[in-house]
Amino acid sequence: MVELIRHIVAIALLPFTVAVLVPIWIARRYPVSPALGASAGGFALQLLGVALLAAGLLLFLASLRRFATEGKGTLAPWDPPRALVLRGPYRFVRNPMISGVIFVLFGEALVLLSWPHGVWAACFLALNLIYIPLVEEPQLARRFGESYREYRQHVRRFLPRLRPWDPGPPLPQRKEHW
């Protein structure tokens, strides 16, 4: 039960805020409401948006499941996984949760045909293009050592590989010291 509460708090504070609360605020601030595209092109963009939303949600949920079951932690920086996760979507991309959220944000912008939502998605992407290599990846390298450095050489940060990376037998991982 405690583990479930940890996950709910992390989800509520991070991806829910980014992908639900901020977009609602944007929609209210810049009167944006759902409507079908007035042209074939607009409707096609909305269909692409639905596909991005679905792919993003699936990627996020699959990643979250791996964090919980294999990593024994949450998506929150204050309660990170205790083991390096290298299976599932992590075989294709190093940051599938963030990639999933980015897909959701761009999907929302396309479904709503909303420039303000597109700007928010681009800002979130830019923030992560800065934060992840400067803060998160050095922390992961310190926590998981050679296992993470090897993984980082084979799997890209945001753009998925076409074929999954096979890490082979697990390398010994350093344990976190609290």
Protein Blocks (a to p, Z undefined) as FASTA:
>chain_A
ZZmmmmmmmmmmmmmmmmmmmmmmmmmmmocdddddfbfklmmmmmmmmmmmmmmmmmmm
mmmmmmmmmnopafbfklccfbdcfehjllmomblmlmmmmmmmmmmmmmnopaklmmmm
mmmmmmmmmmmmmmmmmmmmmmnmmmlmmmmmmpcfklccfbdcdebjadddddddZZ
